[in-house]
């Protein structure tokens, strides 16, 4: 039997999304950001790369040749987002929007290595199998339940919707606390996977937190560093801001794992948020009761050469819906 004739799809030099529901295709994205949506899971395909070209073959022998495609979305054969997976063709990473972090970053009870009973499930997880690396981000109502994602962009950005205001039992939190935002975010960086001998110190991790309440972004960027002396946490590392000032020094984990839970009431975030940009001066986000806004959070990993090797990006839409 000869090779199948491939049906061709071409982009239009703009951003394109190709929703492919047939096998034996050839897709050329051309310019712009281009994504291909395929049925099933990533495990249903073998992936071969030659330069910037990819050939995927499904379990039935169907062929999918991709050129100038930035991401491949596997829809899990479901309507919702929980089973979606996004393959970043540039970095070679895979994003899962609603899953558990690696077991090496969990307690025997299925919680994070930091905090008190924070679940290790319901994370947005980005893995670089080649680097033995995993980046995780999750959203919870503080001292309460996890929050599920509401949508996934073709580039792998995951969106969440949470209630505005302070910590409240209305959202399922165990207690009311007017001094904390209703929701918190968790980050998890895990190294040394797949038999790799690397630890946290072999990579550069950056945490970017958006402090602009509008749809625009204004990132505060924090970098994990080894201070060169003993500090009272199990990772041996802390996070510094753009001025090299230590900001986060209480990560839980070990030399391979760094985890924490952060809240927008904390000074290193809250002090930089103008709750109402349309009003002259700086309006306190805490003082205004943690009102509506849209915040991006990004966790990145770079190798020793300074190359970006993994990126996890979520967007939290804070909305008054109660």
WOJOQUI-V714946 format. One record per residue. N is the residue number from 1. NEAR is the number of other C-alpha atoms within 8 Angstrom. D_FIRST is the distance of its C-alpha to the first C-alpha in Angstrom with 2 decimals. Layout:
BEGIN
n=N near=NEAR d_first=D_FIRST
n=N near=NEAR d_first=D_FIRST
END
This chain:
BEGIN
n=1 near=2 d_first=0.00
n=2 near=3 d_first=3.79
n=3 near=4 d_first=6.76
n=4 near=5 d_first=8.59
n=5 near=5 d_first=11.72
n=6 near=7 d_first=14.68
n=7 near=7 d_first=17.88
n=8 near=8 d_first=20.84
n=9 near=8 d_first=24.21
n=10 near=8 d_first=27.19
n=11 near=12 d_first=30.63
n=12 near=9 d_first=33.90
n=13 near=8 d_first=35.76
n=14 near=8 d_first=37.43
n=15 near=10 d_first=36.66
n=16 near=11 d_first=33.54
n=17 near=9 d_first=32.01
n=18 near=8 d_first=28.41
n=19 near=7 d_first=27.90
n=20 near=9 d_first=24.16
n=21 near=6 d_first=23.13
n=22 near=5 d_first=19.48
n=23 near=8 d_first=16.49
n=24 near=12 d_first=14.48
n=25 near=12 d_first=17.65
n=26 near=11 d_first=19.51
n=27 near=11 d_first=23.26
n=28 near=12 d_first=25.98
n=29 near=17 d_first=29.37
n=30 near=12 d_first=31.44
n=31 near=11 d_first=35.12
n=32 near=9 d_first=36.98
n=33 near=10 d_first=35.99
n=34 near=16 d_first=32.56
n=35 near=15 d_first=31.02
n=36 near=12 d_first=27.78
n=37 near=12 d_first=28.06
n=38 near=11 d_first=25.19
n=39 near=10 d_first=25.34
n=40 near=9 d_first=26.06
n=41 near=13 d_first=27.41
n=42 near=7 d_first=26.71
n=43 near=5 d_first=25.94
n=44 near=8 d_first=22.86
n=45 near=10 d_first=21.24
n=46 near=8 d_first=20.82
n=47 near=8 d_first=22.33
n=48 near=7 d_first=21.92
n=49 near=8 d_first=24.51
n=50 near=6 d_first=24.87
n=51 near=5 d_first=28.24
n=52 near=8 d_first=28.55
n=53 near=10 d_first=24.86
n=54 near=12 d_first=23.08
n=55 near=11 d_first=19.52
n=56 near=11 d_first=19.43
n=57 near=12 d_first=16.66
n=58 near=10 d_first=17.62
n=59 near=7 d_first=17.54
n=60 near=5 d_first=14.70
n=61 near=6 d_first=12.43
n=62 near=9 d_first=13.73
n=63 near=11 d_first=14.60
n=64 near=12 d_first=18.10
n=65 near=12 d_first=19.24
n=66 near=12 d_first=23.03
n=67 near=11 d_first=25.56
n=68 near=11 d_first=29.33
n=69 near=14 d_first=29.21
n=70 near=11 d_first=32.29
n=71 near=14 d_first=31.44
n=72 near=14 d_first=28.79
n=73 near=13 d_first=30.26
n=74 near=13 d_first=28.73
n=75 near=15 d_first=30.49
n=76 near=10 d_first=30.30
n=77 near=7 d_first=29.51
n=78 near=7 d_first=33.28
n=79 near=5 d_first=35.74
n=80 near=6 d_first=38.18
n=81 near=12 d_first=38.08
n=82 near=9 d_first=38.64
n=83 near=12 d_first=34.98
n=84 near=14 d_first=33.93
n=85 near=14 d_first=32.87
n=86 near=14 d_first=32.85
n=87 near=11 d_first=31.09
n=88 near=13 d_first=33.14
n=89 near=11 d_first=30.84
n=90 near=5 d_first=33.90
n=91 near=8 d_first=35.51
n=92 near=8 d_first=32.60
n=93 near=13 d_first=34.63
n=94 near=11 d_first=33.86
n=95 near=13 d_first=36.44
n=96 near=13 d_first=37.07
n=97 near=16 d_first=39.83
n=98 near=13 d_first=41.36
n=99 near=11 d_first=41.12
n=100 near=9 d_first=43.28
n=101 near=13 d_first=43.97
n=102 near=8 d_first=43.16
n=103 near=6 d_first=45.25
n=104 near=6 d_first=47.02
n=105 near=13 d_first=48.68
n=106 near=13 d_first=49.88
n=107 near=9 d_first=52.85
n=108 near=5 d_first=52.46
n=109 near=5 d_first=53.37
n=110 near=9 d_first=50.49
n=111 near=12 d_first=52.65
n=112 near=13 d_first=52.81
n=113 near=10 d_first=54.80
n=114 near=11 d_first=57.20
n=115 near=9 d_first=59.45
n=116 near=4 d_first=60.33
n=117 near=6 d_first=57.58
n=118 near=8 d_first=55.18
n=119 near=9 d_first=51.81
n=120 near=12 d_first=48.88
n=121 near=10 d_first=46.55
n=122 near=13 d_first=45.74
n=123 near=14 d_first=45.00
n=124 near=14 d_first=42.79
n=125 near=16 d_first=41.07
n=126 near=14 d_first=39.34
n=127 near=12 d_first=37.86
n=128 near=13 d_first=36.96
n=129 near=9 d_first=35.22
n=130 near=5 d_first=35.33
n=131 near=7 d_first=39.10
n=132 near=14 d_first=39.88
n=133 near=13 d_first=41.57
n=134 near=14 d_first=42.05
n=135 near=17 d_first=44.06
n=136 near=15 d_first=45.30
n=137 near=14 d_first=47.39
n=138 near=12 d_first=48.78
n=139 near=13 d_first=51.36
n=140 near=13 d_first=53.99
n=141 near=15 d_first=57.22
n=142 near=11 d_first=59.71
n=143 near=8 d_first=60.74
n=144 near=10 d_first=58.55
n=145 near=9 d_first=55.01
n=146 near=10 d_first=51.79
n=147 near=12 d_first=50.49
n=148 near=8 d_first=46.89
n=149 near=13 d_first=45.01
n=150 near=9 d_first=44.83
n=151 near=8 d_first=41.99
n=152 near=12 d_first=39.52
n=153 near=8 d_first=38.99
n=154 near=11 d_first=35.59
n=155 near=9 d_first=37.00
n=156 near=11 d_first=37.83
n=157 near=11 d_first=41.52
n=158 near=14 d_first=42.76
n=159 near=13 d_first=45.66
n=160 near=14 d_first=48.45
n=161 near=11 d_first=51.33
n=162 near=10 d_first=54.65
n=163 near=12 d_first=58.17
n=164 near=13 d_first=60.78
n=165 near=11 d_first=64.18
n=166 near=13 d_first=65.39
n=167 near=17 d_first=64.31
n=168 near=12 d_first=65.00
n=169 near=9 d_first=64.69
n=170 near=5 d_first=63.43
n=171 near=10 d_first=60.05
n=172 near=9 d_first=60.17
n=173 near=14 d_first=61.91
n=174 near=8 d_first=64.40
n=175 near=8 d_first=67.28
n=176 near=9 d_first=68.38
n=177 near=8 d_first=68.86
n=178 near=8 d_first=70.03
n=179 near=8 d_first=69.52
n=180 near=11 d_first=65.74
n=181 near=17 d_first=62.95
n=182 near=14 d_first=61.25
n=183 near=12 d_first=57.96
n=184 near=13 d_first=56.97
n=185 near=11 d_first=53.85
n=186 near=13 d_first=52.63
n=187 near=13 d_first=50.77
n=188 near=14 d_first=49.14
n=189 near=11 d_first=47.91
n=190 near=15 d_first=46.40
n=191 near=13 d_first=45.55
n=192 near=12 d_first=44.66
n=193 near=10 d_first=41.52
n=194 near=6 d_first=38.58
n=195 near=6 d_first=41.00
n=196 near=9 d_first=42.19
n=197 near=5 d_first=45.86
n=198 near=10 d_first=46.70
n=199 near=11 d_first=49.40
n=200 near=13 d_first=50.78
n=201 near=9 d_first=52.57
n=202 near=8 d_first=49.40
n=203 near=10 d_first=48.43
n=204 near=14 d_first=50.26
n=205 near=10 d_first=50.14
n=206 near=12 d_first=51.32
n=207 near=11 d_first=52.29
n=208 near=12 d_first=52.74
n=209 near=13 d_first=54.81
n=210 near=11 d_first=55.33
n=211 near=14 d_first=59.02
n=212 near=14 d_first=58.75
n=213 near=13 d_first=59.16
n=214 near=8 d_first=57.52
n=215 near=8 d_first=53.83
n=216 near=6 d_first=54.38
n=217 near=10 d_first=54.17
n=218 near=8 d_first=56.81
n=219 near=9 d_first=55.61
n=220 near=11 d_first=57.87
n=221 near=10 d_first=55.93
n=222 near=11 d_first=56.64
n=223 near=11 d_first=55.47
n=224 near=11 d_first=55.45
n=225 near=10 d_first=57.52
n=226 near=9 d_first=59.10
n=227 near=8 d_first=62.85
n=228 near=4 d_first=63.70
n=229 near=5 d_first=66.07
n=230 near=6 d_first=65.96
n=231 near=6 d_first=65.55
n=232 near=6 d_first=65.88
n=233 near=10 d_first=62.27
n=234 near=9 d_first=59.64
n=235 near=13 d_first=57.20
n=236 near=12 d_first=59.72
n=237 near=11 d_first=58.57
n=238 near=14 d_first=59.81
n=239 near=12 d_first=58.80
n=240 near=14 d_first=60.75
n=241 near=12 d_first=60.95
n=242 near=8 d_first=60.83
n=243 near=5 d_first=64.39
n=244 near=6 d_first=63.45
n=245 near=7 d_first=65.54
n=246 near=9 d_first=64.44
n=247 near=9 d_first=63.43
n=248 near=8 d_first=61.43
n=249 near=9 d_first=62.56
n=250 near=8 d_first=61.98
n=251 near=13 d_first=58.26
n=252 near=14 d_first=57.43
n=253 near=13 d_first=54.93
n=254 near=9 d_first=55.01
n=255 near=11 d_first=53.96
n=256 near=12 d_first=50.30
n=257 near=16 d_first=50.80
n=258 near=15 d_first=52.82
n=259 near=14 d_first=53.36
n=260 near=12 d_first=55.90
n=261 near=10 d_first=56.78
n=262 near=8 d_first=58.38
n=263 near=10 d_first=60.25
n=264 near=10 d_first=61.12
n=265 near=11 d_first=64.78
n=266 near=9 d_first=64.73
n=267 near=7 d_first=66.72
n=268 near=7 d_first=64.11
n=269 near=12 d_first=62.11
n=270 near=13 d_first=64.74
n=271 near=9 d_first=67.20
n=272 near=7 d_first=64.79
n=273 near=13 d_first=63.87
n=274 near=12 d_first=65.81
n=275 near=12 d_first=65.61
n=276 near=8 d_first=66.62
n=277 near=8 d_first=65.78
n=278 near=4 d_first=67.56
n=279 near=7 d_first=70.88
n=280 near=5 d_first=72.76
n=281 near=4 d_first=72.85
n=282 near=10 d_first=70.74
n=283 near=12 d_first=70.35
n=284 near=11 d_first=69.89
n=285 near=14 d_first=66.64
n=286 near=11 d_first=68.37
n=287 near=7 d_first=71.52
n=288 near=9 d_first=69.64
n=289 near=10 d_first=68.15
n=290 near=13 d_first=64.56
n=291 near=12 d_first=63.68
n=292 near=11 d_first=60.42
n=293 near=11 d_first=58.12
n=294 near=12 d_first=54.60
n=295 near=16 d_first=53.92
n=296 near=12 d_first=50.94
n=297 near=12 d_first=50.57
n=298 near=12 d_first=48.29
n=299 near=15 d_first=47.80
n=300 near=13 d_first=46.30
n=301 near=13 d_first=45.65
n=302 near=13 d_first=45.81
n=303 near=11 d_first=45.19
n=304 near=8 d_first=47.86
n=305 near=5 d_first=46.89
n=306 near=7 d_first=47.51
n=307 near=7 d_first=43.91
n=308 near=10 d_first=43.04
n=309 near=11 d_first=40.52
n=310 near=13 d_first=40.79
n=311 near=11 d_first=42.41
n=312 near=15 d_first=43.23
n=313 near=11 d_first=44.68
n=314 near=12 d_first=46.28
n=315 near=12 d_first=48.54
n=316 near=12 d_first=51.37
n=317 near=12 d_first=52.83
n=318 near=13 d_first=56.36
n=319 near=11 d_first=57.50
n=320 near=9 d_first=60.57
n=321 near=5 d_first=59.09
n=322 near=3 d_first=61.71
END
